Protein backbone atom coordinates (compact mmCIF):
# COMPACT_ATOMS: atom_id res chain seq x y z
CA UNK A 1 0.00 0.00 0.00
CA UNK A 2 1.24 3.46 -0.87
CA UNK A 3 2.13 5.67 2.07
CA UNK A 4 -0.20 8.75 1.89
CA UNK A 5 2.76 10.94 2.78
CA UNK A 6 5.13 9.40 0.21
CA UNK A 7 6.73 11.58 -2.50
CA UNK A 8 4.83 9.69 -5.19
CA UNK A 9 1.51 10.38 -3.53
CA UNK A 10 2.36 14.04 -3.09
CA UNK A 11 3.36 14.31 -6.75
CA UNK A 12 0.13 12.68 -7.84
CA UNK A 13 -1.77 15.26 -5.80
CA UNK A 14 0.19 18.05 -7.51
CA UNK A 15 -0.64 16.49 -10.87
CA UNK A 16 -4.30 16.34 -9.98
CA UNK A 17 -4.35 20.01 -8.95
CA UNK A 18 -2.56 20.94 -12.18
CA UNK A 19 -4.96 19.25 -14.61
CA UNK A 20 -8.19 19.83 -12.66
CA UNK A 21 -7.59 23.36 -11.35
CA UNK A 22 -4.46 25.28 -12.33
CA UNK A 23 -4.40 24.59 -16.09
CA UNK A 24 -8.19 25.04 -16.46
CA UNK A 25 -7.96 28.36 -14.58
CA UNK A 26 -5.07 29.47 -16.82
CA UNK A 27 -6.99 28.60 -20.01
CA UNK A 28 -10.19 30.15 -18.64
CA UNK A 29 -8.40 33.41 -17.80
CA UNK A 30 -7.10 33.80 -21.34
CA UNK A 31 -10.39 32.83 -22.97
CA UNK A 32 -12.39 35.20 -20.76
CA UNK A 33 -10.05 38.12 -21.46
CA UNK A 34 -10.32 37.55 -25.22
CA UNK A 35 -14.11 37.13 -25.00
CA UNK A 36 -14.49 40.48 -23.26
CA UNK A 37 -12.37 42.26 -25.86
CA UNK A 38 -13.90 40.29 -28.79
CA UNK A 39 -11.25 41.61 -31.17
CA UNK A 40 -9.38 39.55 -33.79
CA UNK A 41 -6.27 41.61 -32.98
CA UNK A 42 -5.93 39.26 -29.99
CA UNK A 43 -5.14 36.39 -32.34
CA UNK A 44 -1.37 36.00 -32.76
CA UNK A 45 -0.25 38.17 -35.68
CA UNK A 46 1.12 35.48 -38.00
CA UNK A 47 -1.74 33.10 -37.24
CA UNK A 48 -4.09 35.96 -38.07
CA UNK A 49 -2.44 36.53 -41.44
CA UNK A 50 -2.42 32.80 -42.19
CA UNK A 51 -6.14 32.54 -41.48
CA UNK A 52 -7.01 35.56 -43.60
CA UNK A 53 -4.83 34.23 -46.42
CA UNK A 54 -7.00 31.11 -46.31
CA UNK A 55 -10.12 33.26 -46.64
CA UNK A 56 -11.29 32.58 -43.07
CA UNK A 57 -13.20 35.37 -41.33
CA UNK A 58 -11.17 36.39 -38.29
CA UNK A 59 -14.17 37.06 -36.08
CA UNK A 60 -15.48 33.58 -36.81
CA UNK A 61 -12.03 32.09 -36.16
CA UNK A 62 -11.82 33.90 -32.83
CA UNK A 63 -15.25 32.59 -31.80
CA UNK A 64 -14.27 29.02 -32.76
CA UNK A 65 -11.01 29.20 -30.78
CA UNK A 66 -12.82 30.61 -27.75
CA UNK A 67 -15.43 27.84 -27.92
CA UNK A 68 -12.66 25.23 -28.00
CA UNK A 69 -10.92 26.79 -25.01
CA UNK A 70 -14.11 26.97 -22.93
CA UNK A 71 -15.00 23.38 -23.88
CA UNK A 72 -11.50 22.25 -22.88
CA UNK A 73 -11.93 23.88 -19.47
CA UNK A 74 -15.22 22.03 -18.99
CA UNK A 75 -13.61 18.71 -19.92
CA UNK A 76 -10.65 19.20 -17.57
CA UNK A 77 -12.91 20.08 -14.63
CA UNK A 78 -15.75 17.61 -15.21
CA UNK A 79 -14.07 14.62 -16.90
CA UNK A 80 -11.17 13.36 -14.72
CA UNK A 81 -10.26 10.60 -17.18
CA UNK A 82 -9.71 13.15 -19.98
CA UNK A 83 -8.27 16.00 -17.91
CA UNK A 84 -4.61 15.15 -18.48
CA UNK A 85 -4.77 14.56 -22.22
CA UNK A 86 -6.86 17.73 -22.68
CA UNK A 87 -4.40 19.79 -20.66
CA UNK A 88 -1.49 18.43 -22.71
CA UNK A 89 -3.30 19.15 -25.98
CA UNK A 90 -4.16 22.75 -25.04
CA UNK A 91 -0.73 23.60 -23.63
CA UNK A 92 1.10 21.98 -26.54
CA UNK A 93 -1.08 23.94 -28.99
CA UNK A 94 -0.30 27.19 -27.18
CA UNK A 95 3.43 26.43 -27.23
CA UNK A 96 3.44 25.63 -30.95
CA UNK A 97 1.58 28.84 -31.85
CA UNK A 98 3.85 30.98 -29.67
CA UNK A 99 6.99 29.31 -31.05
CA UNK A 100 5.72 29.96 -34.59
CA UNK A 101 5.15 33.63 -33.75
CA UNK A 102 8.66 34.01 -32.41
CA UNK A 103 10.21 32.18 -35.37
CA UNK A 104 8.47 34.72 -37.61
CA UNK A 105 9.83 37.64 -35.60
CA UNK A 106 6.96 38.47 -33.23
CA UNK A 107 8.56 39.09 -29.83
CA UNK A 108 6.25 41.86 -28.65
CA UNK A 109 2.61 40.74 -28.36
CA UNK A 110 0.61 37.53 -28.65
CA UNK A 111 -2.81 38.74 -27.46
CA UNK A 112 -3.06 35.70 -25.16
CA UNK A 113 -4.40 37.72 -22.22
CA UNK A 114 -5.94 40.58 -24.22
CA UNK A 115 -4.47 43.97 -23.31
CA UNK A 116 -2.57 42.48 -20.36
CA UNK A 117 -0.55 40.07 -22.49
CA UNK A 118 3.17 39.78 -21.75
CA UNK A 119 5.62 39.16 -24.61
CA UNK A 120 5.29 35.81 -26.43
CA UNK A 121 8.49 34.44 -24.90
CA UNK A 122 7.10 34.94 -21.39
CA UNK A 123 3.84 33.19 -22.30
CA UNK A 124 5.83 30.40 -23.95
CA UNK A 125 7.91 29.93 -20.81
CA UNK A 126 4.76 29.68 -18.65
CA UNK A 127 2.95 27.30 -21.01
CA UNK A 128 6.04 25.13 -21.45
CA UNK A 129 6.56 24.90 -17.68
CA UNK A 130 2.94 23.85 -17.20
CA UNK A 131 3.19 21.36 -20.07
CA UNK A 132 6.31 19.70 -18.65
CA UNK A 133 4.74 19.57 -15.18
CA UNK A 134 1.56 17.94 -16.50
CA UNK A 135 3.59 15.38 -18.46
CA UNK A 136 5.92 14.53 -15.54
CA UNK A 137 3.56 14.45 -12.59
CA UNK A 138 1.42 11.36 -12.06
CA UNK A 139 -2.29 12.02 -11.59
CA UNK A 140 -4.08 10.83 -8.46
CA UNK A 141 -7.12 8.76 -9.35
CA UNK A 142 -10.49 10.16 -8.31
CA UNK A 143 -13.93 8.63 -8.25
CA UNK A 144 -15.61 9.46 -11.54
CA UNK A 145 -19.13 10.80 -11.66
CA UNK A 146 -21.79 9.14 -13.74
CA UNK A 147 -20.53 9.26 -17.34
CA UNK A 148 -23.84 10.46 -18.73
CA UNK A 149 -24.12 13.28 -16.24
CA UNK A 150 -20.56 14.49 -16.79
CA UNK A 151 -20.87 14.36 -20.57
CA UNK A 152 -24.20 16.18 -20.39
CA UNK A 153 -22.62 18.91 -18.26
CA UNK A 154 -19.65 19.25 -20.63
CA UNK A 155 -21.95 19.40 -23.66
CA UNK A 156 -24.23 21.97 -22.06
CA UNK A 157 -21.34 24.23 -21.06
CA UNK A 158 -19.76 23.86 -24.48
CA UNK A 159 -22.96 24.83 -26.27
CA UNK A 160 -23.65 27.77 -23.95
CA UNK A 161 -20.13 29.18 -24.17
CA UNK A 162 -20.08 28.60 -27.93
CA UNK A 163 -23.28 30.63 -28.23
CA UNK A 164 -21.79 33.36 -26.01
CA UNK A 165 -18.58 33.43 -28.08
CA UNK A 166 -20.36 33.73 -31.41
CA UNK A 167 -22.83 36.36 -30.19
CA UNK A 168 -19.89 38.44 -28.95
CA UNK A 169 -18.55 38.63 -32.51
CA UNK A 170 -19.32 42.05 -34.05
CA UNK A 171 -21.22 42.55 -37.29
CA UNK A 172 -19.27 41.96 -40.50
CA UNK A 173 -19.75 45.58 -41.55
CA UNK A 174 -20.36 48.86 -39.75
CA UNK A 175 -21.69 52.24 -40.80
CA UNK A 176 -19.69 55.31 -39.82
CA UNK A 177 -20.52 58.98 -40.44
CA UNK A 178 -19.36 60.10 -43.87
CA UNK A 179 -16.85 62.84 -43.18
CA UNK A 180 -14.95 65.06 -45.57
CA UNK A 181 -13.63 62.96 -48.42
CA UNK A 182 -16.26 60.23 -48.27
CA UNK A 183 -19.01 59.63 -50.76
CA UNK A 184 -22.08 58.60 -48.82
CA UNK A 185 -23.33 55.06 -49.41
CA UNK A 186 -26.51 55.54 -47.42
CA UNK A 187 -29.32 56.53 -49.78
CA UNK A 188 -32.23 55.23 -47.76
CA UNK A 189 -35.69 56.84 -47.65
CA UNK A 190 -36.21 59.95 -45.56
CA UNK A 191 -39.34 60.47 -43.54
CA UNK A 192 -41.26 63.55 -42.43
CA UNK A 193 -42.21 64.31 -38.85
CA UNK A 194 -45.46 62.30 -39.22
CA UNK A 195 -43.57 59.19 -40.28
CA UNK A 196 -44.83 59.29 -43.90
CA UNK A 197 -42.38 58.88 -46.75
CA UNK A 198 -41.59 62.20 -48.41
CA UNK A 199 -42.09 62.46 -52.17
CA UNK A 200 -41.22 65.16 -54.69
CA UNK A 201 -44.82 66.45 -54.52
CA UNK A 202 -44.87 66.58 -50.75
CA UNK A 203 -44.32 70.15 -49.53
CA UNK A 204 -43.13 68.99 -46.11
CA UNK A 205 -39.35 69.26 -45.76
CA UNK A 206 -37.73 65.89 -45.10
CA UNK A 207 -35.97 65.25 -41.84
CA UNK A 208 -32.19 65.51 -42.16
CA UNK A 209 -30.35 62.24 -42.73
CA UNK A 210 -26.77 61.79 -41.59
CA UNK A 211 -24.82 60.34 -44.51
CA UNK A 212 -22.86 57.19 -43.71
CA UNK A 213 -20.29 54.99 -45.36
CA UNK A 214 -20.12 51.21 -44.91
CA UNK A 215 -16.77 49.82 -43.77
CA UNK A 216 -15.70 46.32 -42.68
CA UNK A 217 -15.79 45.51 -38.98
CA UNK A 218 -12.04 44.84 -39.16
CA UNK A 219 -9.34 45.58 -41.70
CA UNK A 220 -5.94 43.91 -41.99
CA UNK A 221 -3.90 45.32 -44.89
CA UNK A 222 -1.48 43.36 -47.02
CA UNK A 223 0.88 46.06 -48.26
CA UNK A 224 3.19 43.72 -50.17
CA UNK A 225 1.41 44.17 -53.52
CA UNK A 226 0.49 47.86 -53.30
CA UNK A 227 3.52 49.14 -55.23
CA UNK A 228 2.52 50.09 -58.77
CA UNK A 229 -1.19 50.41 -57.97
CA UNK A 230 -3.25 53.57 -58.26
CA UNK A 231 -4.20 55.28 -55.02
CA UNK A 232 -7.84 54.79 -56.08
CA UNK A 233 -7.35 51.01 -55.85
CA UNK A 234 -6.01 50.97 -52.28
CA UNK A 235 -8.90 50.48 -49.83
CA UNK A 236 -7.06 52.04 -46.90
CA UNK A 237 -6.48 55.25 -48.85
CA UNK A 238 -10.05 55.46 -50.14
CA UNK A 239 -11.36 54.95 -46.58
CA UNK A 240 -9.30 57.84 -45.18
CA UNK A 241 -11.57 60.90 -44.82
CA UNK A 242 -10.14 64.19 -46.09
CA UNK A 243 -7.15 62.70 -47.90
CA UNK A 244 -5.72 65.38 -50.27
CA UNK A 245 -5.58 64.87 -54.02
CA UNK A 246 -2.49 62.84 -54.91
CA UNK A 247 -2.87 62.66 -58.67
CA UNK A 248 0.28 64.74 -59.14
CA UNK A 249 3.49 65.30 -57.23
CA UNK A 250 5.18 63.34 -54.49
CA UNK A 251 3.44 62.40 -51.28
CA UNK A 252 3.96 60.40 -48.11
CA UNK A 253 0.98 58.97 -46.23
CA UNK A 254 1.88 57.69 -42.77
CA UNK A 255 -0.62 55.74 -40.66
CA UNK A 256 0.51 55.94 -37.06
CA UNK A 257 -0.65 55.65 -33.48
CA UNK A 258 -0.30 58.56 -31.10
CA UNK A 259 0.91 56.17 -28.38
CA UNK A 260 3.40 54.36 -30.65
CA UNK A 261 7.03 54.96 -29.64
CA UNK A 262 8.38 53.63 -32.96
CA UNK A 263 6.07 56.00 -34.85
CA UNK A 264 7.33 58.94 -32.83
CA UNK A 265 10.93 57.95 -33.50
CA UNK A 266 10.27 57.79 -37.25
CA UNK A 267 8.66 61.24 -37.28
CA UNK A 268 11.43 62.85 -35.22
CA UNK A 269 14.17 61.25 -37.30
CA UNK A 270 12.79 62.05 -40.77
CA UNK A 271 9.79 64.41 -40.67
CA UNK A 272 10.57 67.10 -38.14
CA UNK A 273 12.16 69.55 -40.61
CA UNK A 274 12.56 70.14 -44.35
CA UNK A 275 9.99 67.71 -45.72
CA UNK A 276 11.02 66.47 -49.20
CA UNK A 277 7.42 65.62 -50.13
CA UNK A 278 3.88 66.50 -49.09
CA UNK A 279 3.20 64.44 -45.97
CA UNK A 280 -0.10 63.32 -44.45
CA UNK A 281 -0.25 61.78 -40.98
CA UNK A 282 -3.28 59.59 -40.35
CA UNK A 283 -3.95 58.61 -36.73
CA UNK A 284 -5.17 55.04 -36.18
CA UNK A 285 -7.72 54.51 -33.37
CA UNK A 286 -6.18 52.24 -30.76
CA UNK A 287 -9.50 50.38 -30.33
CA UNK A 288 -13.00 50.29 -31.76
CA UNK A 289 -14.00 52.61 -28.91
CA UNK A 290 -11.72 55.45 -30.00
CA UNK A 291 -8.31 56.97 -29.43
CA UNK A 292 -6.13 56.72 -26.35
CA UNK A 293 -5.96 59.96 -24.38
CA UNK A 294 -3.10 59.03 -22.04
CA UNK A 295 0.52 58.29 -22.88
CA UNK A 296 0.35 60.09 -26.23
CA UNK A 297 3.35 61.65 -27.98
CA UNK A 298 3.38 65.19 -29.33
CA UNK A 299 3.42 65.44 -33.12
CA UNK A 300 6.89 66.71 -34.17
CA UNK A 301 5.87 67.32 -37.79
CA UNK A 302 4.52 70.86 -37.92
CA UNK A 303 4.16 70.88 -41.73
CA UNK A 304 2.24 67.61 -41.97
CA UNK A 305 -1.48 67.39 -42.71
CA UNK A 306 -3.16 65.55 -39.83
CA UNK A 307 -6.14 63.23 -40.35
CA UNK A 308 -7.82 60.38 -38.48
CA UNK A 309 -9.20 57.00 -39.51
CA UNK A 310 -12.85 56.51 -38.51
CA UNK A 311 -13.60 55.03 -35.10
CA UNK A 312 -15.50 51.73 -35.02
CA UNK A 313 -13.38 49.65 -37.36
CA UNK A 314 -10.83 47.27 -35.81
CA UNK A 315 -7.73 48.48 -37.68
CA UNK A 316 -5.40 45.47 -37.60
CA UNK A 317 -2.12 46.98 -38.70
CA UNK A 318 1.30 47.49 -37.17
CA UNK A 319 2.17 51.19 -37.26
CA UNK A 320 3.82 53.08 -38.68
CA UNK A 321 2.50 52.17 -42.12
CA UNK A 322 4.32 54.30 -44.70
CA UNK A 323 3.04 54.74 -48.26
CA UNK A 324 4.99 56.72 -50.86
CA UNK A 325 2.93 58.05 -53.78
CA UNK A 326 4.07 59.80 -56.95
CA UNK A 327 1.59 61.14 -59.54
CA UNK A 328 -1.22 59.02 -58.12
CA UNK A 329 0.73 55.73 -58.15
CA UNK A 330 2.06 53.95 -55.08
CA UNK A 331 5.84 53.65 -55.25
CA UNK A 332 6.25 51.56 -52.11
CA UNK A 333 4.37 50.65 -48.94
CA UNK A 334 5.72 49.19 -45.70
CA UNK A 335 4.06 48.14 -42.48
CA UNK A 336 5.95 48.62 -39.18
CA UNK A 337 8.52 50.85 -40.89
CA UNK A 338 11.86 51.04 -39.11
CA UNK A 339 12.85 54.49 -37.86
CA UNK A 340 16.61 54.05 -38.28
CA UNK A 341 16.81 51.86 -41.39
CA UNK A 342 13.61 52.72 -43.31
CA UNK A 343 12.84 50.94 -46.57
CA UNK A 344 10.07 53.16 -47.95
CA UNK A 345 11.27 56.76 -47.78
CA UNK A 346 12.43 57.20 -51.40
CA UNK A 347 12.55 60.99 -51.25
CA UNK A 348 14.70 60.82 -48.17
CA UNK A 349 17.17 58.61 -50.02
CA UNK A 350 15.98 55.29 -48.56
Secondary structure, 3 states (H helix, E strand, C coil): CCCCCCHHHHHHHHHHHHHHHHHHHHHHHHHHHHHHHCCHHHCCHHHHHHHHHCCCCHHHHHHHHHHHHHHHHHHHHHCHHHHHHHHHHHHHHHHHHHHHHHHCCCCCCCCCCHHHCCCHHHHHHHHHHHHHHHHHCCCCCCCCCCHHHHHHHHHHHHHHHHHHHHHCCCCCEEEEECCCCCCCCCCCCCECCCCCECCCCCCCCCCCCCCEEEEECEECCCHHHCCCCEHHHCHHHHCCCCCCCCCCCEEEEEEECCCCHHHHHHHHHHCCCCCCCEEEEEECCCECCECCCCCCCCCCCCCCEEEECCCCCEECCCCCEEEEEECCEEEEEECCCCCCCCCCCHHHCC
